[in-house]
Structure formats: structure tokens, C-alpha cells
Amino acid sequence: MFLTNALLKPKSKNILVAVQSVITGHTRVHVRERLGDKLEFIAFDPHIRCNALYKERKKIRSLK
């Protein structure tokens, strides 16, 4: 049986991802576009009480 595009579920636009601090390993949850690049940003890390670099570690789930 062949599946057409009409029978397939549409993909969501956004996904929920876990981002982790490079310095301490503190984890946050962030939303990004499904087709976008992996996240890298600087944010406050409560373990060391200053800004740290966060990198995306894994996808958690798709959002509708």
C-alpha cells in the first residue's frame, strides 16, 4: 500500500529541546523551529551564578 501526502500527518513547526550548560551541566528546556539550526546561546547559570554557554543536547518532543 502506497501512502500519499494526503494520508500522512503534517509535521509540527516547533520542537521542544533540552539545552545543557557547557560549564556545569545545568539543563534547561527550550523551544526551537524544527528546521532551524541547533541552539547555542548564552544565559544565566544558577550553579555558578553567572552567564554560561548553553548547547542543544537532545530533542524532547514535537509541539503542535
Steps between C-alpha positions, in 0.01 A plus 500: 500500500639839400458799727431835345562838655129529569511201736813600691477720810645848455826568686496754778680831458668506843675247723588495868872443563723460805795738515790448740759734647849428372656591837280335765258274315191695616209409269223723363209436265462726196278518189652531150384462141519146367698598191724751680861457606594345833478746790801668657450802724634673809273509805516518879622179668375477861772254608784747442282815520623654174443469127602178326479347153210260447497243215218282376529140618186312391150528361225443754181514289316673218256781573174565318 
